Every structure is written in structure tokens, then in C-alpha cells.
């Protein structure tokens, strides 16, 4: 009895273990509605009515936005004057590079602009460059951000090739090609006998002034080499105060771009004559670039930009066209929703 009982107990224990182990060691995933993709889901059926309604709704929303954007853009008054070719002396039109590189030749140039419509203040002044690739990989990398914001990193000139040090090895602050090629044309404006002041304060991004350019970092050895690239900096002003530099160093993504120069804070009336006295210093002739002076007002949408309005109108018009097309097809040749006869395996081969 003892042996029988013991064997029975042993067999029961062994059987119980054998029954549990397959389940414990099974590679089958634990069942759940998530793993078996049985959770409730939205499975909309795109009926013709739904598709047509969605296209009409998108068109109704996009077309008014496009019209509003286009009207806002058309309300912006712009004066664009290209002056790089016009400011070259007549006897040097065939050798523009010699003209710009000759320091003995005066670069002062006078341009006369006529205001086409009333321009309400503030009037934004930009310079525009064409065929200037600020997005070139080597150009974009030629700077040291630590040096720009921290005076203790003045000797950090990594990544600034080829404008990192002077011939005697002293570090250049700010170093790099971007700073070295700083735009240096200047503009002054008069209307009649009255000068129009250009406000150059806060023309750069506040985040750049506060975080990217140090208040205790001052220019040093800048443009002191044998090859002068562009504008010079005031050695007594910190980099965070030199907003022309800050604007220039926010590199553009496209080869044609505008940079903010300042604001004219008086109204200009239609047919007013503006005399611009400019210094044509910046060398765009070596790479066939263009220089333009731009005076512009603004709207609630910003400056003049027809692209956004045209894009909205195009998408809205396309949606209306598709909605109309689907409606005509649905009315002329309706199709029963979910008809299995349209399945490829249910079609008559002879009818193909």
C-alpha cells in the first residue's frame, strides 16, 4: 500500500508537471486583442458621395484662402532696382572686375526711384543678390559658433578654413568665409531736400542676438589679410550689436535671396521721387551675380509673394474639377457599391 500510494503520488506529480511545461515553454504568443489585431477600428467605406463631398469641402476652404492671399500680395507695393550694371562707368563696362577691384575709382553711385503707389510706413529696405550660393557645403561650414558666442573661445578657429588665422598665426574673430564675405554696399535716401533715415535697429532675429552672438565677443584681426572679402566691423562693438553681420550669417537656402537692411519710418506718396546714394562696393562681377535694391511694404501675410495664393487656388480648383468629374461619371454610369461582379475572378474571360 505504501509503495502503491507513493508511486501514485509520484505519477500524479509527474503528470502535472508534464501538462504544465508545454504551455509554459510554448512559443505561441499570449492571446490578446492587440496582438491578434482584433481591436475596434475605424474602417470607413469611401462611397462616391463621401469622396465628392470631401473634394468640394477642400475646394470651398482653399479657394477663398487663395483669393485672400493673392489680394494681400497684390496690395504690397514694391520698388526693385537693379544697380550692379548701371553703376559701372561707361568706359569700364567691358572690364567690370577691374572696376570693382580698383580702390582708386569712386564707387559712389546715384539712383533715382519713383514711387508707383502710396507706401505706408514702415517701408522695408532689402538688398537682393542673385547667383550667390550661400548654401554651398564648404561655405556654410566655414564658421565657428562657439567663437561667436563665447569670448573665452576666441582662439577656437576649427572649421573656419580658409579664413581662420592671420599670416602670423593670430586668430580671426569672427572667422570663416561667411563673415569674411560680409555684404558691404551702403544706401542713403533723400526725398527732395530731406533725408530719409533708415532705422537699422532690430533687423536681426532676437534669438540670434541673445544666444548665437556674444555680448562680450569683439572683432579681432578681421579683414586684415591680403585679400579683403567684404565689409569691415567696428572693433569697439560686440558681435551681438553688429546686426548687419548677424543678418548676413543666417545663410540663405536658395541662390537668389534678400537680406534685411533697415526700415524707412515715413510714408511715401505716389509719384514721389527718391534719390538713392549708394556705395557699390560688393564684388558680384567675379561670379556673374546681380545686385538689387528693394523697397517694400507689407501685408498681414508678409511681403509680396504670389506663390502661396496661386498654390491654394490651384489645389482648390483641382478639387472642384475632380468633384465635378466624379459627379458626372457617377450620374452617367452608376455602380452598385460592393458588387462582386466587378472582381477580376468573377469577370467573363470572353468579355475581356
C-alpha positions in Angstrom: 0.0 0.0 0.0 2.8 2.3 0.9 4.6 1.7 -2.4 1.4 2.0 -4.4 0.5 5.2 -2.8 3.9 6.6 -3.3 4.0 5.6 -6.9 0.6 7.1 -7.4 1.7 10.3 -5.9 4.8 10.4 -7.9 3.0 9.7 -11.1 0.4 12.4 -10.3 3.2 14.9 -9.7 5.0 13.9 -12.8 1.9 14.1 -14.9 1.0 17.5 -13.5 4.5 18.8 -14.5 4.3 17.4 -18.0 1.0 19.0 -18.5 2.2 22.5 -17.4 5.6 22.5 -19.2 4.3 22.5 -22.8 2.1 25.6 -22.1 5.0 27.3 -20.2 7.5 26.6 -23.0 5.2 27.2 -25.9 6.4 29.8 -28.5 2.8 30.8 -29.3 2.2 34.5 -28.3 -0.1 35.2 -25.5 -3.5 35.9 -26.8 -4.7 39.5 -26.7 -6.9 41.5 -29.0 -3.9 43.8 -29.6 -1.5 41.1 -30.8 -4.3 39.5 -32.9 -5.3 42.8 -34.4 -8.9 42.5 -33.1 -9.2 45.9 -31.6 -12.1 48.1 -32.8 -11.0 50.2 -35.8 -12.5 52.8 -38.0 -12.9 51.4 -41.4 -14.7 54.0 -43.5 -16.2 53.0 -46.8 -15.3 55.6 -49.4 -18.6 55.9 -51.2 -18.9 58.3 -54.2 -20.9 60.7 -52.0 -18.2 60.8 -49.4 -15.4 61.3 -51.9 -17.2 64.1 -53.8 -18.2 65.8 -50.6 -14.6 65.8 -49.3 -13.3 67.3 -52.6 -16.0 70.0 -52.5 -15.2 70.8 -48.9 -11.4 71.2 -49.6 -12.2 73.4 -52.6 -14.6 75.6 -50.6 -11.9 76.1 -48.0 -8.8 76.5 -50.2 -10.2 78.8 -52.9 -11.2 81.7 -50.5 -7.8 81.4 -48.7 -6.0 81.6 -52.1 -8.0 84.6 -53.1 -7.3 86.3 -49.8 -3.6 85.5 -50.0 -3.4 86.8 -53.6 -5.2 90.0 -52.8 -2.9 90.6 -49.8 0.2 90.0 -52.0 -1.2 92.4 -54.7 -1.7 95.1 -52.0 2.1 95.1 -51.3 3.9 97.9 -53.1 7.5 97.0 -54.2 10.2 99.0 -55.8 13.0 96.8 -57.2 16.1 98.5 -58.8 19.0 96.5 -60.2 22.1 98.7 -60.0 25.2 96.5 -60.4 25.5 97.1 -64.1 24.1 100.6 -64.1 26.7 101.8 -61.6 29.7 100.8 -63.7 31.4 103.7 -65.5 30.8 103.7 -69.3 34.5 103.3 -70.1 34.7 100.1 -67.9 31.6 98.2 -68.9 33.7 95.6 -70.6 36.0 95.1 -67.6 33.8 95.3 -64.6 36.1 93.2 -62.5 38.9 95.7 -62.8 36.5 98.5 -61.8 35.3 96.8 -58.6 38.9 95.8 -57.6 40.4 99.2 -58.2 40.3 101.1 -54.9 41.2 104.4 -56.6 37.9 104.5 -58.5 35.0 106.0 -56.7 32.2 103.5 -56.1 29.6 106.1 -55.3 26.5 105.8 -57.5 23.2 107.7 -57.6 19.9 106.1 -58.5 16.5 107.8 -58.8 13.4 105.9 -57.9 9.8 106.8 -58.5 7.1 105.6 -56.0 4.4 103.9 -58.1 1.7 103.9 -55.3 1.3 105.2 -51.8 3.6 103.3 -49.4 2.7 103.4 -45.8 5.4 103.1 -43.1 7.3 101.1 -42.2 8.9 100.6 -45.6 11.3 97.7 -45.5 14.7 98.1 -47.3 16.3 94.9 -48.6 19.3 94.1 -50.8 18.9 91.2 -53.1 21.7 89.0 -54.5 21.3 86.6 -57.5 23.5 83.7 -58.3 25.1 83.7 -54.9 25.2 80.2 -53.4 25.3 80.7 -49.6 24.1 77.1 -49.3 27.3 75.7 -50.6 28.5 73.0 -48.2 32.0 74.4 -47.6 30.7 77.9 -47.3 28.0 77.0 -44.7 30.5 75.0 -42.6 33.1 77.8 -42.6 32.3 79.3 -39.2 32.8 78.5 -35.5 29.6 79.0 -33.4 31.5 78.7 -30.1 33.8 81.5 -31.0 30.9 83.7 -32.0 29.1 83.5 -28.6 31.8 83.0 -26.0 34.8 85.3 -25.5 36.8 82.5 -23.9 36.7 80.6 -27.1 38.3 83.4 -29.2 41.1 81.1 -30.2 38.7 78.4 -31.5 39.0 78.6 -35.3 38.1 75.0 -36.1 36.1 74.6 -39.3 36.9 78.2 -40.4 39.2 77.4 -43.3 40.5 79.2 -45.2 39.9 82.4 -43.1 40.9 81.2 -39.6 44.2 83.0 -38.8 46.3 85.9 -40.0 49.7 85.2 -41.7 51.4 85.4 -38.2 49.0 82.8 -36.7 46.7 85.2 -34.7 43.1 84.0 -34.6 40.5 86.0 -36.6 37.3 86.9 -34.9 34.8 86.2 -36.4 36.5 83.6 -38.5 35.3 81.8 -41.6 34.1 82.5 -45.1 30.6 83.6 -44.2 31.8 86.5 -42.0 34.7 87.3 -44.4 32.3 87.8 -47.4 30.0 90.2 -45.5 27.9 92.4 -47.8 29.2 96.0 -47.7 27.2 98.1 -50.1 25.5 101.0 -48.3 22.5 103.1 -49.1 21.2 106.6 -48.1 17.9 108.1 -49.2 16.6 111.6 -49.8 13.2 112.9 -50.9 13.5 116.4 -52.2 15.9 118.1 -49.8 15.0 115.9 -46.8 17.0 112.9 -45.8 15.1 109.7 -45.1 16.6 108.0 -42.1 17.0 104.2 -42.3 16.4 102.5 -38.9 18.8 99.6 -38.6 17.8 98.5 -35.1 16.3 95.1 -34.5 16.8 94.0 -38.1 18.1 90.6 -37.0 16.4 87.8 -35.1 16.3 88.4 -31.3 17.2 84.7 -30.7 20.4 85.2 -32.8 21.4 88.4 -30.9 20.7 86.8 -27.5 22.1 83.3 -28.0 24.3 83.0 -31.0 26.4 86.2 -30.8 28.1 87.1 -27.6 27.8 90.5 -25.9 31.4 90.2 -24.8 32.8 89.0 -28.1 34.5 91.7 -30.1 36.0 91.6 -33.7 39.7 91.0 -33.8 42.1 90.8 -36.8 39.0 90.9 -39.1 39.7 91.8 -42.8 43.3 92.4 -42.0 44.7 89.9 -44.5 46.0 90.5 -48.0 42.6 89.6 -49.6 39.7 91.6 -48.4 36.4 89.8 -48.8 33.6 92.3 -47.9 32.6 94.6 -45.2 34.5 95.5 -42.1 33.3 95.5 -38.5 33.6 98.1 -35.7 36.2 96.6 -33.2 34.6 98.5 -30.4 31.1 97.0 -30.8 30.3 93.4 -29.7 29.1 90.9 -32.2 25.6 90.9 -30.7 25.3 94.7 -31.7 26.6 94.2 -35.2 23.3 93.3 -36.8 24.4 93.5 -40.4 26.7 90.7 -39.7 24.0 88.7 -37.8 21.6 89.1 -40.8 24.3 88.1 -43.2 25.4 85.0 -41.3 21.9 83.5 -41.3 22.6 81.8 -44.7 20.1 81.6 -47.4 18.8 78.3 -48.9 18.5 79.5 -52.5 20.9 81.3 -54.8 18.6 84.3 -55.1 17.8 85.8 -51.8 17.0 89.1 -49.9 18.6 90.3 -46.7 17.0 92.9 -44.5 18.9 96.2 -44.5 16.6 98.5 -42.5 13.3 100.4 -42.2 12.2 103.8 -43.5 9.7 105.0 -41.0 7.8 107.7 -43.0 5.0 107.4 -45.6 5.9 107.8 -49.2 3.3 109.1 -51.6 2.6 108.2 -55.2 5.0 109.8 -57.7 7.4 110.8 -55.0 11.0 110.9 -56.3 13.5 109.1 -54.1 17.2 109.7 -54.7 19.4 106.8 -53.6 23.1 107.4 -53.0 24.8 104.1 -52.7 28.3 102.7 -52.4 28.8 100.0 -54.9 31.5 98.1 -53.1 30.4 94.4 -53.1 32.0 92.3 -55.8 29.4 90.3 -57.6 31.1 90.7 -61.0 33.6 87.8 -60.5 30.7 85.3 -60.4 28.2 87.0 -62.7 25.9 87.9 -59.8 23.3 90.6 -59.7 22.6 93.2 -57.0 19.2 94.8 -56.5 17.8 97.4 -54.0 14.3 96.6 -52.8 11.8 98.9 -51.0 8.7 97.1 -49.9 5.6 97.5 -47.8 4.0 94.5 -46.0 0.6 93.0 -45.5 -0.9 90.7 -42.9 0.7 87.9 -44.8 4.1 89.4 -45.0 5.9 90.7 -48.2 4.9 90.2 -51.8 4.6 86.5 -52.6 2.1 85.3 -55.2 3.1 81.7 -54.9 1.1 80.9 -51.7 -2.2 82.3 -53.2 -1.6 80.6 -56.5 -0.9 77.3 -54.8 -4.1 77.4 -52.7 -6.1 78.4 -55.8 -4.6 75.5 -57.8 -5.4 72.9 -55.2 -8.9 74.3 -54.6 -9.6 74.4 -58.4 -8.3 70.9 -58.9 -10.5 69.6 -56.1 -13.6 71.3 -57.7 -12.6 69.7 -61.0 -12.3 66.2 -59.6 -15.6 66.6 -57.7 -17.3 67.6 -60.9 -15.7 64.8 -62.9 -16.7 62.2 -60.3 -20.2 63.5 -60.1 -20.6 63.3 -63.9 -19.2 59.7 -64.0 -21.4 58.7 -61.1 -24.6 60.1 -62.7 -23.8 58.7 -66.2 -22.5 55.3 -65.3 -23.5 54.5 -61.7 -22.1 51.4 -60.0 -23.6 49.3 -57.2 -21.5 49.6 -54.1 -19.8 46.3 -53.2 -21.0 44.5 -56.4 -18.9 41.2 -56.6 -19.3 41.1 -60.4 -16.5 43.7 -60.7 -14.0 41.4 -59.1 -11.4 40.1 -61.6 -12.1 36.5 -60.9 -15.8 36.9 -61.4 -15.5 38.6 -64.8 -16.3 36.7 -68.0 -13.0 35.9 -69.8 -14.6 36.1 -73.1 -15.7 39.7 -72.4 -12.1 40.9 -72.0 
